[in-house]
Amino acid sequence: MTTNATRPGRLYGVGLGPGDPELVTVKAARLIAAADVVAYHAARHGRSNARAIAAGYLRDGQIEEPLIYPVTTEGTDHPGGYQGAIDEFYAEAAARLAAHLDAGRDVVVLAEGDPFFYGSYMHMHKRLADRYETAVVPGVTSVSAASAVLGRPLMERDEVLTVLPGTLPAEELATRLSTTDSAAVMKLGRTFTGVRDALERSGRLADAWYVERATTDRERSGPLSEVDPDTVPYFSLALLPSPAAAAFTDEKSDENSDEKSAEKPGTATRPASVTVIGLGPGPRDWLTPEAQAALATADDVVGYGPYVDRVPVSPRQRRHPSDNRVEAERAAFALDLAKRGRRVAVVSSGDPGVFAMAAAVLETAEDPQWRDVSVRIVPGLTAAQAVASRAGAPLGHDFCTLSLSDRLKPWSVIEKRLAAAAAADLVIAIYNPASKTRTEQLARAQKLLLDHRSADTPVVVGRDVGGPAESVRVTTLGDLDPATVDMRCLLIIGSSQTRAVIRGDGTTAVYTPRTYPQG
């Protein structure tokens, strides 16, 4: 590079990588050596990590511009507070660099990692790029370096990597961590305790790793749960590596666990636990963050075949689909897996506590052989809620849910409950209304309900709601045709107060008012 007074200088944002000078790119090294001015950010003590990395590429005669932050994390008496002090500093720093550029000097601003990845250079860029010719030289990020240090890939195939600042509120951080496959949490230091809490709340703490000053002579790494918060510097991060790739290290550990335990009596083992998870009635958007996190950490997925198929395939997980009529056997299988140290997810459609696997697992777990296996229930959006939302608000007042399946209870009990619910004027959400082998129950239920309800009572018939064959239609109790209803349907029978109204766009909305007539 040569100074040319006939033109303004060029501004370069140069990424230096995570710390090892040998990870500086060839292009970055060339630009640093040729620059007229080399600028770098530093705290008030004057030491700059960026300059230390680039020291071997500097040459005699270069102008150095240390950009000293007025504050870092401490307080300030600036009238604009911390942000006001920082904004004023960036404006002054940009003015200093502009003076060099106006004089025709090329300026390299050193940036640790990558200039546009949480880098200070970006504040110079957005203040100067509209006036001067600029170029940005990317660098190896600390996230890539941490992944390499741990020997654990960041993501595989269609997994999602999320990069988060540790400065986010713990609740928001926990939500975001629970909805991604892999994650990197930056800016630890004083935020470490909050980040650890967020990882624990999202169910991801056991899979989280800590990396400090990656690729330098002060590098430190290990399981995040074992890190002393008082020892954590700003230049560190938390990493949730690829769940799929984790199999290559975790399974090897499992293979040697018995041998290691024999060598070291008293070695702690993973607590036996089963998590029963509600997948919701349809699309992934209806899966809760808590459910996503529980699925991501599971070693085994157990459930009715079509429900297991709804869980994204992970190479590190074992899948155990089974028939819909073996709930007790499925529960026992899951509990036995957990007893052997596996993290087991039992999946159900909708909510696992509504005509699903939660009750089966808890009932089976009463057997003394599984008394030490903990059972956790993760709720899900119910089919009744999904169908109701498509129709309007038919569950807006008191309602009950009933199953017409007489496989696990006698029809006489179903009739008594239907009659009681109808007499009480409750809205009724009917699960399992019909099947290939149960074709008469709905017709008999309709006749019974007509003894208590008007024939023009609104009825919502939802089929495969949330799925590719979704349909929702509104009819009346008198016009309901049982022959058009199958096992994939859910019915909502209105009360005497439920209304079906035509909206301005021509659609029908069904709702049950919040108030009920007095007397």
Buried (B, 14 or more C-beta within 10 A) or exposed (E): BEEEEEEBBBBBBBBBBBBBBEBBBEBBBBBBBBBBBBBBBBBEEEEBBBBBBBEEBBEEEBEEBBBEBBBEEEEBEBEEEBEEBBEBBBEEBBEBBBEBBEEBBBBBBBBBBBBBBBBBBBBBBEBBBEEBEBEBBBBBBBBBBBBBBBEBBBBBEEBEBBBBEBBBEBEEBBBBBBBBBBBBBBBBBBBBBBBBBBBBBBBBBEBBBBBBBBBBEEBBBEEBBEBEBEEBEBBBBBBBBBBBBBBBBBEEEBEEBEEEEEEEEEEEEBEBBBBBBBBBBBBEEBBBBBBBBBBBBBBBBBBBEEBBEBBBEBEBBEBBBBEEEEBEEBBBBBBBBBBEBBBBBBBBBBBBBBBBBBBBBBEBBEEEEBEEBEBBBBBBBBBBBBBBBBBBBBBBBEBBBBBBBBEEEEBEEBBEBBBEBBEEBBBBBBBBBBBEEBEEBBBBBBEBBBEBBEEEBBBBBBBBBBEEEBEBEBBBBEEBEBEEBBBBBBBBBBBEBBBBEEEEEEEBBBBBEEEEEEE
